[in-house]
């Protein structure tokens, strides 16, 4: 009886692992160079993929916070806003409306604007 139970368990594990292997191989997405289209900072990957934005948050925030009185605090806040909103306004101050409501409406716990 114990041997039969072990055999059934092993058979179940084997079938399950084969099923998972099939699913994971179906999920593999291979991109060819011809499937990637660059449009300015925007990148379209594949035929049925949505428009994705590749942005260098570190470099853009370093430039944005270069003349700030507290550059470390500015870089940390800017990095958070950049990752969430996928945008950093041009220049060292102002121009926040360029990034839309995601950037302008984000606030701290004290209801102050978060994004520099």
C-alpha positions, 0 to 999 in steps of 0.5 A: 500500500505504501509503495503504491502511494509513493509511485502515485506521488512520484508519477504526479510530481513527474506529470506536474513538472512536465506541465510546468516545463511546457508552460514556461517554454511557452512563455519564453519571448525571443526578441529579434533586433528587427522587432525593436523600434526606437522612437526618440526615448520610446521603445516598441518591443515586438509586434503585439507589445505596448509602447514602453519608455526606457528612461535613465532615471539616475542620469536625469535626476542627477542633472535635475538635482545638480544645483539643489541645496540638498542634492541627496534628498532631491535625488532620492525623491526624483528617483522615486518619481521617475520610476513611478511616472517614467518622466523627469522634467527638463532643467534644474527646477520648474517645468513640472507640468511637462510630466503630467499629473502623476508627477505634479500630484504626488505628495509626501506624508505631510501633504507637500509636493514630493517630486522636485 
